[in-house]
Amino acid sequence: MADLGVEPAKEPTVFIDPIWAPVNGEPGLVSVTSLISSSSGLWALAGGNVYHSTTSGVTWRKIDASAIPSSILCLASDSLGTIVAGVLAPSAMWKYEQDEGTWKQINTGLEYRSVTHVVAASTTILFAGTPGWGVFRSTDGGVSWSPASTGLPTGDITILHQTAGGRLFAGTPSSGLYTSADSGSTWSLAETGAGNHEISAISTNPAGTVFLGTAAGLFCSSDGGSSWIQTFPFSAGTEFRALFSPRSGLLYAGTNRGVLRSHDNGRTWEDMSQGLVGIGVHTILALPDRRLLAGTLQGLFYTRLPMEP
């Protein structure tokens, strides 16, 4: 791996432009904890409700989920834009049938479990992270599920992520990060250098670089997770909650202190939170038209990014 270098933790440089503004969409679009982009549009999880936008986030529509008896905890989309939702026990997992506007339960093998993280690896292969029961896998689009936790420690799954190359990562509360190169059949501990600190955020850019946000700082791997370096040490008071890297070198971080931006894979940061109400940011998403969306407890906000040099 190329040496990216490690610099002492510094306070982010103040970046006074751009200015954030609220998205004037559905009134209930508050407590936004997840944003995903799919071929069927943008989707948001806000206050336990699901919202859909076909206007690149300008307007939003609340999706009726009254058929789901438990709170929705996470969302994912496959390559065809099919939405799946992990929910609180005992309901486990549901799929949204967009043509009919209805939800279908898909939890055979997952009964009486909560699903806190879900990855749609393809139109047929799904992974579910659960509290206390590890990872489950479906190879038939969610019709049936089976355990896929060999090598994982017993306990909660706090992060579940798949790179474009197919490598899986699973975070644990106190045992570090685990990785699987065989579609979840076996797992091994990833030597990230973060020790047993909980992984709070993970992202992969199109070049395959993986970023980890932890209580020990920011870590980076340019070889798919085989080796890691620390690019930004722990900074007191900063908690990484979301990471998004749309291209090599460029990295956005949603933190408890707002939104930060880095042009050097996370070694140095600019504070771009000017005008952002409700500083704590839980999810971020960059759109093709240079808008950046940030989900906060106070609602959904956007800013227009300047042209990159």
C-alpha positions as CSV (number, residue, x, y, z in Angstrom):
1,M,0.0,0.0,0.0
2,A,1.2,3.5,-0.8
3,D,2.1,5.4,2.3
4,L,-0.4,8.2,2.8
5,G,1.3,9.5,5.9
6,V,-0.1,10.3,9.3
7,E,-0.3,13.8,10.7
8,P,-1.2,14.9,14.2
9,A,-4.9,15.4,14.7
10,K,-5.8,19.0,13.8
11,E,-9.0,21.1,14.1
12,P,-10.7,21.2,10.7
13,T,-10.0,24.4,8.7
14,V,-13.1,26.6,8.6
15,F,-14.7,26.4,5.2
16,I,-17.3,29.2,5.0
17,D,-18.9,28.2,1.7
18,P,-21.2,26.5,0.8
19,I,-24.2,27.3,2.9
20,W,-26.7,24.6,3.9
21,A,-30.5,25.0,3.5
22,P,-33.4,22.7,4.6
23,V,-35.1,20.5,2.0
24,N,-38.7,21.8,1.9
25,G,-40.3,18.4,1.3
26,E,-42.5,16.2,3.3
27,P,-43.1,17.8,6.8
28,G,-42.4,14.5,8.5
29,L,-38.9,14.2,7.1
30,V,-37.1,14.6,10.4
31,S,-34.7,12.4,12.4
32,V,-33.1,11.3,9.1
33,T,-30.8,8.3,9.8
34,S,-30.3,6.8,6.3
35,L,-30.1,8.0,2.7
36,I,-29.6,5.7,-0.3
37,S,-29.5,6.3,-4.0
38,S,-30.9,3.6,-6.3
39,S,-32.1,3.2,-9.9
40,S,-35.6,3.8,-8.6
41,G,-34.7,7.2,-7.0
42,L,-33.6,8.4,-3.6
43,W,-34.8,6.8,-0.4
44,A,-34.6,8.0,3.2
45,L,-35.3,6.5,6.6
46,A,-36.6,9.3,8.8
47,G,-38.1,8.8,12.3
48,G,-38.7,5.2,11.5
49,N,-40.6,6.0,8.3
50,V,-39.6,5.5,4.6
51,Y,-39.6,8.3,2.1
52,H,-39.1,8.2,-1.6
53,S,-37.9,10.9,-4.1
54,T,-38.0,10.7,-7.9
55,T,-36.9,14.4,-8.2
56,S,-33.3,14.0,-6.9
57,G,-34.3,14.9,-3.4
58,V,-36.2,18.1,-4.2
59,T,-39.6,16.6,-3.2
60,W,-40.4,13.5,-1.1
61,R,-43.3,11.2,-0.6
62,K,-43.9,9.1,2.5
63,I,-44.3,5.4,1.8
64,D,-47.2,3.7,3.5
65,A,-45.6,1.1,5.8
66,S,-48.6,0.4,8.0
67,A,-48.4,-3.3,7.1
68,I,-45.1,-3.6,9.0
69,P,-45.8,-4.1,12.7
70,S,-42.4,-3.2,14.0
71,S,-40.0,-0.2,13.7
72,I,-37.9,0.0,10.6
73,L,-34.2,0.1,11.4
74,C,-32.4,0.1,8.1
75,L,-32.8,0.2,4.3
76,A,-31.0,-1.2,1.3
77,S,-31.5,-1.3,-2.5
78,D,-30.3,-3.8,-5.1
79,S,-29.2,-3.0,-8.6
80,L,-32.8,-3.0,-9.9
81,G,-33.9,-0.5,-7.3
82,T,-35.8,-3.0,-5.1
83,I,-36.0,-1.8,-1.5
84,V,-35.6,-4.1,1.5
85,A,-36.0,-3.0,5.1
86,G,-34.6,-4.5,8.3
87,V,-37.0,-4.1,11.2
88,L,-37.3,-4.7,14.9
89,A,-38.1,-8.2,16.1
90,P,-40.1,-10.2,15.5
91,S,-40.7,-9.0,11.9
92,A,-37.0,-9.1,10.7
93,M,-37.1,-8.3,7.0
94,W,-39.5,-6.8,4.4
95,K,-39.4,-6.1,0.7
96,Y,-41.2,-3.2,-0.9
97,E,-43.2,-4.1,-4.1
98,Q,-43.2,-0.8,-5.9
99,D,-45.6,-1.7,-8.6
100,E,-48.3,-2.6,-6.1
101,G,-47.1,-0.1,-3.4
102,T,-47.1,-2.9,-0.8
103,W,-44.7,-4.5,1.6
104,K,-44.0,-8.3,1.7
105,Q,-42.4,-10.0,4.6
106,I,-39.3,-12.1,3.7
107,N,-38.0,-13.5,7.0
108,T,-38.0,-17.4,6.8
109,G,-35.0,-18.3,8.9
110,L,-34.9,-14.9,10.5
111,E,-38.0,-15.2,12.6
112,Y,-38.1,-13.4,15.9
113,R,-34.9,-11.4,15.2
114,S,-34.2,-7.7,14.6
115,V,-32.2,-6.7,11.6
116,T,-30.1,-3.6,12.1
117,H,-28.0,-3.7,8.9
118,V,-28.7,-5.0,5.4
119,V,-26.6,-5.4,2.3
120,A,-28.2,-6.1,-1.1
121,A,-25.2,-7.7,-2.9
122,S,-27.3,-8.6,-6.0
123,T,-30.9,-9.1,-6.9
124,T,-30.8,-12.5,-5.3
125,I,-28.0,-12.4,-2.6
126,L,-28.8,-10.4,0.6
127,F,-27.0,-10.1,3.9
128,A,-28.6,-9.2,7.3
129,G,-26.7,-8.0,10.4
130,T,-28.5,-8.7,13.7
131,P,-28.0,-7.9,17.3
132,G,-26.8,-11.0,19.2
133,W,-27.2,-13.4,16.2
134,G,-24.5,-12.4,13.8
135,V,-24.9,-12.3,10.0
136,F,-27.5,-14.1,7.9
137,R,-27.5,-14.7,4.1
138,S,-30.2,-15.2,1.5
139,T,-29.4,-16.5,-2.0
140,D,-33.0,-16.4,-3.2
141,G,-33.9,-12.7,-2.9
142,G,-34.9,-13.0,0.8
143,V,-37.3,-15.9,0.5
144,S,-35.2,-17.9,2.9
145,W,-32.2,-17.1,5.2
146,S,-29.4,-19.1,6.9
147,P,-26.6,-18.2,9.3
148,A,-23.4,-16.9,7.7
149,S,-21.3,-16.2,10.8
150,T,-18.5,-18.7,10.9
151,G,-15.5,-17.0,12.4
152,L,-17.4,-14.1,13.8
153,P,-17.5,-13.5,17.6
154,T,-20.8,-13.9,19.3
155,G,-22.7,-10.7,19.7
156,D,-24.0,-7.7,17.8
157,I,-23.3,-6.6,14.3
158,T,-22.8,-2.8,14.3
159,I,-21.6,-2.3,10.7
160,L,-22.3,-4.4,7.5
161,H,-20.7,-3.3,4.2
162,Q,-19.7,-4.8,0.8
163,T,-17.2,-3.3,-1.6
164,A,-17.6,-3.3,-5.3
165,G,-15.2,-6.2,-5.5
166,G,-17.5,-8.3,-3.3
167,R,-15.5,-8.3,0.0
168,L,-17.7,-8.1,3.1
169,F,-17.0,-6.2,6.3
170,A,-18.8,-6.7,9.6
171,G,-18.2,-4.4,12.6
172,T,-18.6,-5.5,16.2
173,P,-19.0,-3.4,19.4
174,S,-15.7,-4.5,21.1
175,S,-14.0,-7.1,18.9
176,G,-13.0,-5.0,15.9
177,L,-13.7,-5.4,12.2
178,Y,-14.2,-8.7,10.4
179,T,-14.0,-9.5,6.7
180,S,-15.2,-12.2,4.4
181,A,-13.9,-12.9,0.8
182,D,-16.3,-15.8,0.2
183,S,-19.7,-14.2,0.4
184,G,-20.0,-14.6,4.1
185,S,-19.2,-18.3,4.4
186,T,-16.2,-17.6,6.6
187,W,-14.9,-14.5,8.4
188,S,-11.6,-13.4,9.8
189,L,-10.4,-10.5,11.9
190,A,-9.2,-7.5,9.8
191,E,-6.0,-6.1,11.2
192,T,-7.0,-2.4,10.9
193,G,-4.9,-1.0,13.6
194,A,-8.0,0.3,15.4
195,G,-7.9,-2.4,18.0
196,N,-11.2,-3.3,19.6
197,H,-12.7,0.1,19.1
198,E,-16.2,0.1,17.6
199,I,-16.5,0.9,13.9
200,S,-19.0,3.7,13.6
201,A,-18.8,4.4,9.8
202,I,-17.5,2.7,6.6
203,S,-17.3,3.7,3.0
204,T,-15.7,2.5,-0.3
205,N,-14.9,4.8,-3.2
206,P,-15.0,3.7,-6.9
207,A,-11.3,3.1,-6.8
208,G,-11.8,0.5,-4.1
209,T,-10.3,2.4,-1.2
210,V,-12.0,1.6,2.1
211,F,-12.4,4.1,4.9
212,L,-13.2,3.3,8.5
213,G,-14.4,5.8,11.1
214,T,-13.7,4.7,14.6
215,A,-13.2,6.0,18.2
216,A,-9.5,5.7,17.5
217,G,-9.6,7.9,14.4
218,L,-9.9,7.3,10.6
219,F,-8.3,4.3,8.9
220,C,-7.8,3.6,5.2
221,S,-7.1,0.6,3.0
222,S,-6.2,0.8,-0.7
223,D,-6.0,-2.9,-1.2
224,G,-9.6,-3.9,-0.4
225,G,-9.0,-4.4,3.3
226,S,-5.8,-6.5,3.4
227,S,-3.7,-3.8,5.0
228,W,-4.6,-0.5,6.7
229,I,-3.0,2.8,7.8
230,Q,-4.3,5.5,10.1
231,T,-4.9,8.7,8.1
232,F,-6.4,10.8,10.9
233,P,-5.8,10.2,14.6
234,F,-8.4,10.4,17.3
235,S,-9.6,14.0,17.7
236,A,-11.3,14.7,21.1
237,G,-15.0,15.5,20.6
238,T,-15.3,14.3,17.0
239,E,-17.4,11.2,16.3
240,F,-17.5,9.8,12.8
241,R,-21.1,8.8,12.0
242,A,-21.1,8.6,8.2
243,L,-18.5,8.5,5.4
244,F,-19.0,9.0,1.7
245,S,-16.3,9.0,-0.9
246,P,-17.5,9.7,-4.5
247,R,-14.1,9.5,-6.0
248,S,-10.4,8.9,-5.2
249,G,-9.0,11.5,-2.8
250,L,-12.4,13.1,-2.0
251,L,-14.0,12.1,1.3
252,Y,-17.0,13.6,3.2
253,A,-17.7,12.8,6.8
254,G,-20.9,13.3,8.8
255,T,-20.0,13.8,12.4
256,N,-21.5,14.9,15.7
257,R,-20.0,18.3,14.9
258,G,-21.4,18.7,11.3
259,V,-20.0,17.9,7.9
260,L,-16.3,17.7,7.1
261,R,-14.5,17.4,3.7
262,S,-11.1,16.1,2.8
263,H,-9.2,16.2,-0.5
264,D,-6.4,13.9,0.7
265,N,-8.1,10.7,1.8
266,G,-8.8,12.0,5.3
267,R,-5.4,13.4,6.4
268,T,-6.7,17.0,6.6
269,W,-10.2,18.3,6.8
270,E,-12.3,21.4,6.0
271,D,-15.3,22.3,8.1
272,M,-18.2,22.8,5.7
273,S,-21.0,23.1,8.3
274,Q,-21.8,26.8,7.8
275,G,-25.6,27.3,8.1
276,L,-26.3,23.6,9.1
277,V,-28.9,23.5,11.8
278,G,-28.8,20.6,14.2
279,I,-25.1,20.0,13.9
280,G,-25.1,16.2,14.5
281,V,-25.2,14.5,11.0
282,H,-26.1,10.9,10.8
283,T,-26.0,10.3,7.0
284,I,-24.7,12.0,3.9
285,L,-25.1,11.5,0.2
286,A,-23.5,13.3,-2.8
287,L,-25.6,13.7,-5.9
288,P,-24.5,13.9,-9.6
289,D,-25.7,17.6,-9.8
290,R,-23.1,18.6,-7.1
291,R,-25.6,18.8,-4.3
292,L,-24.7,17.2,-1.0
293,L,-27.5,15.9,1.3
294,A,-27.1,15.6,5.1
295,G,-29.6,13.9,7.3
296,T,-29.9,15.3,10.9
297,L,-32.3,14.9,13.8
298,Q,-33.8,18.3,12.7
299,G,-34.4,17.1,9.1
300,L,-32.8,16.9,5.7
301,F,-30.4,19.6,4.5
302,Y,-28.6,20.2,1.2
303,T,-25.8,22.4,-0.2
304,R,-24.5,23.1,-3.6
305,L,-20.9,22.1,-4.0
306,P,-18.4,24.2,-5.9
307,M,-16.9,22.9,-9.1
308,E,-13.9,20.8,-8.3
309,P,-10.6,21.9,-9.9
